[in-house]
Amino acid sequence: MGGPIPARELSDGMLRFLAVATALLTGRHGVDIGKEPGTEPSLTLVVEESENGLHPSQASLLLELLREASARAGTQTLATTHSPALLSALAGSEHPGVVVCDRDRDSGSSRLQRLTDVDGYATRTGKQ
């Protein structure tokens, strides 16, 4: 087969994956917007429902790309998900960085709390 494949022939999930991967791979050097002289450009990437439309194997690859970009290029990432499988793919050391949003049953208000502070969160004694 070989050669370019038109975007219209790709799934929505694959197009999302390619868009996020492109942003991660170009990193802060792909952004050129009115930066102050003498400062390094930075990139904050927000990925809503990161698993949406992706095969589970691609979702886990996307998570790995997010990790690498954060470590390598100082890219800050904020990803939302409804996927327990994606959360399960996180290392225990990453759990304190996960914020859970749910609804308070008494007041009906939205509530944000760290995953490690959620009632019933299991930890191993002395280690996370």
C-alpha positions in Angstrom: 0.0 0.0 0.0 2.6 2.7 0.9 2.2 6.5 0.4 0.1 9.1 2.2 -3.3 8.2 3.7 -5.9 10.9 3.5 -7.1 12.1 7.0 -10.7 11.4 6.0 -9.9 7.7 5.9 -8.6 7.7 9.5 -10.8 7.1 12.6 -11.6 10.0 14.9 -9.6 8.3 17.6 -6.5 8.0 15.3 -6.8 11.7 14.3 -7.0 12.6 18.0 -4.0 10.5 18.8 -2.0 12.0 15.9 -2.9 15.5 17.0 -1.8 14.9 20.6 1.4 13.1 19.5 2.3 15.9 17.1 1.8 18.5 19.9 4.0 16.4 22.3 6.7 15.7 19.8 7.0 19.3 18.7 6.8 20.4 22.3 7.6 23.9 23.4 9.6 24.5 20.3 6.6 24.2 18.1 4.9 27.2 19.8 5.9 30.7 18.8 3.6 33.1 20.4 4.7 36.5 21.8 7.2 35.2 24.3 9.3 37.6 26.4 12.9 38.0 25.2 15.3 35.8 27.2 12.6 33.4 28.3 12.2 29.8 27.3 8.9 28.9 25.7 6.7 26.5 27.6 3.9 24.3 26.6 0.9 23.2 28.6 -1.1 20.5 26.8 -4.7 19.8 27.8 -6.2 16.6 26.6 -9.9 16.1 27.4 -11.0 12.5 27.7 -7.7 11.2 26.5 -9.0 7.7 25.9 -12.0 8.8 23.8 -12.1 7.0 20.5 -8.8 5.1 21.1 -8.2 1.4 21.2 -6.9 0.5 24.7 -3.4 -0.2 23.4 -3.3 3.3 21.9 -4.6 4.9 25.1 -1.7 3.3 27.1 0.7 4.5 24.4 -0.7 8.0 24.7 -0.1 7.9 28.4 3.5 6.9 27.9 3.9 9.8 25.4 2.5 12.2 28.0 5.0 10.9 30.6 7.9 11.2 28.3 7.0 14.7 27.1 6.7 15.9 30.7 10.1 14.4 31.6 12.0 15.3 28.5 10.8 18.7 27.4 9.2 20.1 30.6 5.8 20.0 28.9 3.0 20.3 31.5 0.1 18.1 30.8 -3.5 18.0 32.0 -5.5 15.0 30.9 -9.1 14.1 31.8 -10.4 10.6 31.7 -13.4 8.4 32.6 -11.3 5.3 32.0 -10.5 3.0 35.0 -8.1 1.1 32.7 -6.1 4.3 32.0 -5.9 5.1 35.7 -4.8 1.5 36.4 -1.9 2.0 34.0 -0.5 4.8 36.2 2.3 4.0 38.5 1.6 4.3 42.3 4.0 7.2 42.4 1.7 9.1 40.0 -1.4 8.7 42.1 -0.9 11.9 44.2 -1.0 13.9 40.9 -4.5 12.5 40.0 -7.5 14.7 41.0 -10.9 13.1 41.1 -14.0 15.1 40.4 -17.3 13.8 41.8 -20.6 15.1 43.2 -21.1 15.6 46.9 -24.3 13.6 47.7 -25.4 15.9 50.4 -25.0 19.3 48.8 -25.0 18.3 45.1 -21.9 20.4 44.5 -18.9 19.2 42.5 -16.0 18.2 44.6 -12.3 17.9 43.7 -9.9 15.8 45.7 -6.7 13.9 45.2 -7.1 10.2 44.4 -5.0 9.3 47.4 -7.5 11.2 49.6 -10.6 9.4 48.3 -12.3 7.2 50.9 -11.4 3.6 50.4 -8.1 4.4 48.5 -5.8 1.5 49.5 -2.2 2.1 50.2 0.6 -0.2 51.2 2.0 0.6 54.6 5.0 2.9 54.3 4.9 3.0 50.5 2.8 4.4 47.7 
